[in-house]
Amino acid sequence: MQQHLQDYARLIVEVGANVQSGQTVLVSASTDSAYFARLVAEKAYDAGAREVVTRFYDENLRRMHFLRADSAVFDEVARWVPEFYKEYAERGAALISISASDPELLLGVDPDRIQRNNISTSTALKGFYDKQMANEFPWIIAAIPSEAWAKKVFPDLSASEAVERLWEAILAAVHVGDGDPVAIWREKVATMAARAEMLNEYRFTKLHYQNSLGTDLTLTLPEEHQWVACGEKAATGQPFVANIPTEEIFVLPNKWGTEGVVYASMPLSLNGNLVEDIRLTFAGGKIVKAEASRGLEHLEKELDIDEGARYLGEIALVPHQSPISEMGILFYNTLFDENASCHLAFGKAYPKFRDSDERTEQELLDRGMNDSLVHVDFMIGTPDLSITGTTEDGRKIPVFRDGNFAL
């Protein structure tokens, strides 16, 4: 197990962030994951990092803060916070985020406090988040088990057994234990990039989704859109992989071109609360009706953060027979569940166009790129999902049949 942890940390550093000699590395992690953060720091220094800066947070203190802090603090952000991230972004630092979240950390917290905190934080850090989504520096999100998360996934096991089982699942999902994970992932990046380029060659104008849950949704793609797989390149010049694991190929939609209804196929862990049985209705690209059997108030608060939150920012294709899907585990964690299922995201779009570098932000917005303070992925893939693409010359092409690629 110790060797597997070493390999996982090396994978995060060498393939995820692709840390270069002389580069600063910023590691964000919970106090529960400090032991793994130390491994990541060690591997970063092995790769030649100039400095590894760590920022720790404590989930129990975070919950206490939301429950007991004075109400006014949720509309405030200390001036040093955006300055801290701005400085490291300008340095071209590699950002490594290690997640070990409890899916229900904020259960019972007033949704208004959560919403106001999200608005103030996202507003203060918008410049940083814009740079991150534009890949001005390399970044990666990876995960390790926490006891609370593991017990949610495996409720019938003891805490220690649940953590062990979740570790096994995570390591399998990232191909640690199958050989040299760095070599495996470099081959994976090349394979997925080839599939993304195949999708680009079709130049689809629309995608039509249908399944037995009731999804009947048409999505319009903007001119010069670009499908992207896991391998990306930062402004620093270095390739990186933002999510480990990842099985998705994604593109941005035209924000005004979504029509119909879509049903979520998995629960969504949103701001430390679970939202279940989501059903969204779109007209003119906008979510005009949101429904859920549980957690609807949290979903509506997120959709009301700003105007862009009610429009889509991402379309992602993931075959039902992906390695994570075939585990048959509901992770209650978007990083994993989104790689077991096709998904959409409401809110901010990644600026992915063939000619992004030649266009101003306003030109991209005019073309249909969505902007928002939020970006929330939710899963819609099922074993019977059908996706049909329409090309520029009007041809109907089966993209997915029975939940898997048909191209």
Summary of the structure (lengths in Angstrom):
residues: 407
radius of gyration: 20.3
end to end distance: 39.3
largest distance: 59.0
contacts: 1407
relative contact order: 0.13
helix: 38%
strand: 26%
